[in-house]
Amino acid sequence: MSRKRISFKQELPLLIWLVLVWAALWRDFSPGNLIFGALIALIITRLFYLPPVELSGRFNPIYFLEYIGVFLWHVVIASAQVAYFAVVRGPRITNAVVAVRLRSHSDLMVTATGHVISLIPGSLVIEVDRSTSTLYLHVLNASTPAEVEKVRREVRSAEAWLIRVMGSKAELAALRAETADRPARQARSSQ
C-alpha cells in the first residue's frame, strides 16, 4: 500500500513532541538523551504510519482566552453536579450513551472536541466514528430526551468554540452561516 509522504516541515511538530515526551518519561533533558530521543522519534515515524494532522493555519488568541474561562466555568459547575449526584442521589441516577454528530470532519477538531468534553466531569467519550465525525459519550444524569438534547447542544457549543479558536476558514464560515441562519429557523418553527 502506497502512502502519501509527509513533508519534514509538516512532521516537525510531531517529532519535537515525541522527543519531549521521551525526555519527560526518562526525566532527562540532557543533550545526549534528546539526540537519542530524536533518533527514536525518526525511527517510529518511519516504521509506523501516522496520518498527518492538518492544521488550519489560524489561531485566535482572544477566543482562546475567552474559551478558557468558559471551559473552567463548565468544569466547576459539572464538578459540583457530579459531587451532588454522588452524595445525594447515588445509584439512582440514570446514565446514557449519547451520539453527537459534529460539524467538522477535521481529525484535529474531532479529537480536540473529544478531549475537551472528556475533561469536563460527568461525560466521557467512549467511541469516535471518524467517517461521520460522531462522538459517542457516556454521560451522567441524562434520562429524558430533553437532557440528551442538552448534552448534544453543549458538545456542539464546545466544538463551535474550538472552531472559533483554531478551525479552518471554511469551518468558521460555515459556523457563522449556521449562527446567522438560526434565528430565521427559530422564527419559522414558532409560527
C-alpha positions as CSV (number, residue, x, y, z in Angstrom):
1,M,0.0,0.0,0.0
2,S,1.4,3.3,-1.0
3,R,1.3,6.2,1.5
4,K,1.4,9.8,0.9
5,R,4.8,11.2,2.0
6,I,4.6,13.9,4.7
7,S,7.0,16.8,4.3
8,F,9.6,17.3,7.0
9,K,8.0,20.7,7.8
10,Q,4.6,19.0,8.5
11,E,6.2,16.3,10.5
12,L,8.5,18.5,12.6
13,P,5.9,19.3,15.4
14,L,5.2,15.6,15.8
15,L,9.0,14.9,16.0
16,I,9.5,17.6,18.6
17,W,6.6,16.4,20.6
18,L,7.9,12.8,20.6
19,V,11.4,14.0,21.7
20,L,9.9,16.0,24.6
21,V,7.7,13.0,25.7
22,W,10.8,10.8,25.5
23,A,12.8,13.2,27.7
24,A,9.9,13.7,30.1
25,L,9.4,9.9,30.5
26,W,13.1,9.5,31.3
27,R,13.2,12.7,33.3
28,D,16.4,13.5,31.5
29,F,16.7,16.6,29.2
30,S,20.5,16.2,28.6
31,P,21.7,16.7,25.0
32,G,22.6,13.1,24.7
33,N,19.1,11.9,25.7
34,L,17.5,14.5,23.4
35,I,19.6,13.3,20.4
36,F,18.7,9.7,21.2
37,G,15.1,10.6,21.6
38,A,15.2,12.3,18.2
39,L,16.6,9.1,16.6
40,I,13.9,7.0,18.3
41,A,11.2,9.5,17.1
42,L,12.6,9.3,13.5
43,I,12.5,5.5,13.6
44,I,9.0,5.5,15.0
45,T,7.6,7.9,12.4
46,R,9.3,5.9,9.6
47,L,8.1,2.5,10.8
48,F,4.6,3.3,12.0
49,Y,2.4,5.4,9.7
50,L,0.5,8.2,11.4
51,P,-1.9,10.2,9.3
52,P,-0.7,13.8,9.1
53,V,-2.6,16.3,11.3
54,E,-3.5,19.1,9.1
55,L,-3.5,22.4,11.0
56,S,-5.8,25.2,9.8
57,G,-3.1,27.8,9.9
58,R,-5.2,30.1,12.1
59,F,-5.4,30.7,15.8
60,N,-7.5,33.3,17.6
61,P,-5.9,34.2,21.0
62,I,-9.0,36.3,22.0
63,Y,-11.4,33.4,21.6
64,F,-8.8,31.1,23.2
65,L,-8.7,33.2,26.3
66,E,-12.5,33.5,26.4
67,Y,-12.9,29.8,26.0
68,I,-10.5,29.1,28.8
69,G,-12.9,31.0,31.1
70,V,-16.0,29.2,29.6
71,F,-14.3,25.8,29.9
72,L,-13.2,26.4,33.6
73,W,-16.8,27.5,34.4
74,H,-18.2,24.3,32.9
75,V,-15.6,22.3,34.9
76,V,-16.6,23.9,38.2
77,I,-20.4,23.5,37.5
78,A,-20.0,19.9,36.4
79,S,-17.8,19.1,39.4
80,A,-20.5,20.4,41.7
81,Q,-23.2,18.4,39.9
82,V,-21.1,15.2,40.0
83,A,-20.5,15.7,43.7
84,Y,-24.2,16.2,44.2
85,F,-25.1,13.1,42.2
86,A,-22.6,11.0,44.2
87,V,-23.6,12.2,47.6
88,V,-27.3,12.8,47.4
89,R,-28.7,10.7,44.5
90,G,-26.2,7.9,44.5
91,P,-27.0,4.9,42.3
92,R,-30.5,6.3,41.4
93,I,-29.2,8.5,38.6
94,T,-29.7,7.4,35.0
95,N,-26.8,7.4,32.7
96,A,-26.9,7.4,28.9
97,V,-24.8,6.9,25.8
98,V,-25.3,9.9,23.5
99,A,-24.2,10.2,19.9
100,V,-23.3,13.7,18.8
101,R,-22.5,14.4,15.2
102,L,-20.0,17.2,14.9
103,R,-19.9,19.9,12.2
104,S,-16.2,19.4,11.4
105,H,-14.7,16.4,9.7
106,S,-11.1,17.5,10.6
107,D,-9.3,14.9,12.7
108,L,-7.8,17.7,14.8
109,M,-11.1,19.3,15.5
110,V,-12.9,16.0,16.3
111,T,-10.0,15.0,18.6
112,A,-9.8,18.4,20.4
113,T,-13.6,18.4,20.9
114,G,-13.5,14.9,22.3
115,H,-10.7,15.8,24.7
116,V,-12.3,19.0,25.9
117,I,-15.6,17.1,26.6
118,S,-13.8,14.3,28.4
119,L,-12.1,16.8,30.7
120,I,-15.4,18.0,32.0
121,P,-16.6,15.8,34.8
122,G,-19.7,13.7,34.1
123,S,-19.0,12.9,30.5
124,L,-16.6,10.6,28.7
125,V,-16.0,9.9,25.1
126,I,-16.2,6.1,24.7
127,E,-16.0,5.9,20.9
128,V,-15.4,8.1,17.8
129,D,-16.8,7.3,14.4
130,R,-14.2,9.0,12.2
131,S,-16.1,8.5,9.0
132,T,-19.2,10.5,10.2
133,S,-17.4,12.7,12.8
134,T,-19.7,11.3,15.5
135,L,-18.7,11.2,19.2
136,Y,-20.3,8.7,21.5
137,L,-20.4,9.9,25.0
138,H,-21.2,8.3,28.3
139,V,-23.0,11.0,30.4
140,L,-24.4,11.1,33.9
141,N,-28.0,12.1,34.6
142,A,-29.4,12.0,31.1
143,S,-32.7,10.2,31.4
144,T,-35.1,12.3,29.3
145,P,-34.9,13.4,25.6
146,A,-34.6,17.0,26.8
147,E,-31.5,16.2,28.9
148,V,-29.9,14.2,26.0
149,E,-30.6,17.1,23.6
150,K,-28.9,19.5,26.2
151,V,-25.8,17.3,26.1
152,R,-25.7,17.5,22.3
153,R,-26.0,21.3,22.4
154,E,-23.2,21.5,25.0
155,V,-20.9,19.3,22.9
156,R,-21.7,21.3,19.7
157,S,-21.1,24.5,21.6
158,A,-17.7,23.3,22.7
159,E,-16.9,22.4,19.1
160,A,-18.1,25.9,18.0
161,W,-15.7,27.5,20.5
162,L,-12.8,25.4,19.2
163,I,-13.7,26.3,15.6
164,R,-13.6,29.9,16.6
165,V,-10.2,29.4,18.2
166,M,-8.4,27.2,15.6
167,G,-10.8,26.0,13.0
168,S,-10.2,26.4,9.3
169,K,-11.6,29.4,7.4
170,A,-14.2,27.2,5.8
171,E,-15.3,25.8,9.2
172,L,-15.5,29.3,10.6
173,A,-17.6,30.5,7.6
174,A,-19.9,27.5,8.0
175,L,-20.3,28.2,11.7
176,R,-21.1,31.8,11.1
177,A,-23.6,30.9,8.4
178,E,-25.3,28.4,10.7
179,T,-25.4,31.0,13.5
180,A,-26.9,33.7,11.2
181,D,-29.5,31.2,9.9
182,R,-30.6,30.0,13.4
183,P,-32.9,33.0,14.2
184,A,-34.7,32.6,10.9
185,R,-35.2,28.8,11.5
186,Q,-36.5,29.5,15.0
187,A,-39.0,32.1,13.7
188,R,-40.3,29.6,11.1
189,S,-40.6,26.8,13.7
190,S,-42.6,29.1,16.1
191,Q,-45.2,30.1,13.5
